[in-house]
Amino acid sequence: MTENISIPHILVESKKELHGWWNGYCPSGRRECSQERMLVNPYAGCSVGCAMCYSRALPGYFRQWNQKGVITVFKDFDKEIGKQLDRLYVASCAYLSPVTDPFQRPLENMYHLSERCAYAFLDRGLPVEFITKQGSNVPDALLERMAGQPHSFAQFTVFTAHEEFRQFMSPNGDSIDQQFSAVERTSKRGIFTVVRIDPWFPYIDDLNNIETLVKRAEKAGAKHIIFSYVDIPLSIKHQILEQLDLYHASGKPKSYRGRAQLSRLYQILYTDLQGRDLNAHIEFRREVFAAAKEICTKHSLTFALCMEFECRGDRYFGLNEDYMTSPACEGLKVPVYRRDSLDEKFSPIEGCDGNCLAFAKSKGSCNLACGTPTLAEAGALRLSNYLKMSKIIKNTPISESKKEGMP
């Protein structure tokens, strides 16, 4: 245990490897992430404390956090991923962070691991994206660096229009006003900026609330909205429903006094079991998705969903095909990067739009400019896959890669 820090945590040495998405594309599988990313998780556990956080359902260090409140800090992880990147000839945009807030206080202020991990990518010419509920804690220095990298972008989560509900479900996150201030601070630097209404809670916020958030996003300079219904992992279902009932019992907002308990409403609505998660009934989700899409279009913002599916027999149908208005789910085309020599910085692959998922579905415009058919499969990539692709790239100069990669 580290002294002089106000939150329980442990430091561990880690040889964790960079990797891509957990799920690869297949007709029956669940991948809706358009483009490749290298997932960066400096912390296991999160001081923001969201009751609905799906990482509470994960094993290992995450279970320790959920049950005991102890966060794991992966010491010198930035140095480890720097070593891994230095072995590669092909790489993707960094994603900080898919499971916990990269700028969580007080740990990021003490260890600066997320910032240092971002610099490990930026120093090598690679783009970076982050998602945070603590936008006021993103360093100006990092934003300045990202502004100089054309494919780097930022995402800020504002999942409700009700500040008192935000405090109840995400007690240590920034306020709604702080988040929109961070959106403005970022967008003014010319960085592509996304607002995530993710996850959206039915019976708490309505369509008018969605429009309120979209209008604020537009005013603050955001270009894209990502939306999703809240999912309920079975293993933490009781935690989420209990927190919703505590909120209901508090009498906020006043319009919900005297109505049925929120847990009861959710048990009626959440009948769609997908894997280990409960989802709201598809008809209700589709109705809200269509309305949210229309609202975003009205305010000149592009729109996409995050990991929303419809079960059709034993297959999952990705709903972005019906509702997405952007070229990729995160709103910005981010190509895969490569280099001819380990002494060089990475550069974007010419002719690559980064949308490996669309190509895997036979719907994209990609012509395998990367020269690596592995990317075209939109699989669940690991460091070993990037090393294998690097061997191909090493022997295929950039000037020849497009020709070599043509099917």
C-alpha angles and dihedrals in degrees: 000000000000117000127228095031118111097219128065111252143144132218117226134181110240137195092182113157129227112252143169132238118330093231124054123206121270128145092258097036136094113247120129097155105117100201139035120264137179105229116223119192113173092168134044104206130019138237092211085081103208110185091212097049109137091210086074085074094054123102132240118022090005092059089052089054095047094047102034105018093239116142121206119223116200102221117226092354089151090062091049095052090045089059091049093050090050089064095054135091093185128041143157138226116292116247115207103214139344099178111024136026110273093207099045117152133266099007099055090048089055102040104020089207097148092048092048092047089052090052090051087064098037092049088059094048095258126135125246134205129185139188119207145167089196101063094156088065096058106111118242088223091061093048090052090053092047091050088062093054110074098209099045117107143170136229126199122192120224104163099172141028091219114087093197090055090047089055091048097050100030103028100174099037124106119274120261090255092051091051093052090047088055090049089054093044089053101041092050087065090060094254115145103250130199131194116208118208084190124169103018116197117217116223089025101064126025135194092279089056090050090054091049090056094044091051091051090048091051092049092049092054103258117151103194141037125209115197138186141159115245112265122214115217108212093229093060099029092115092053094052096044092046091053091049091052091049088054091048091050091053089066095235123166096028093222089071097056111120096013125120117289111275091233089059092049091049093049089055094046099041103072101128111097113197113177105309095338133087115223131191116263110283096238092057092046093049092050092054094041091055092049094046090050090052092049092051092048090050089056095043096250123129118237139212140162127236117228097330117155142172118219113230108179106302094342134086118223114206108231095208086082087069102037113022115110097178130083090246134014094258092048101244131082107237115182126210113259131225143169138200097222135031087231091064131077118248120264131195114266108251112244094016117126092182096233099129092157093060091051091049088054090049090243104102134093094230117131095190093263086164091067089221115106089191089076091052090063092063089219133166095275123205131189088265089060091052090049091052091048089048090060089056093046092048090060095040114067116216091250090060102035096090093050092046093048098052112116 
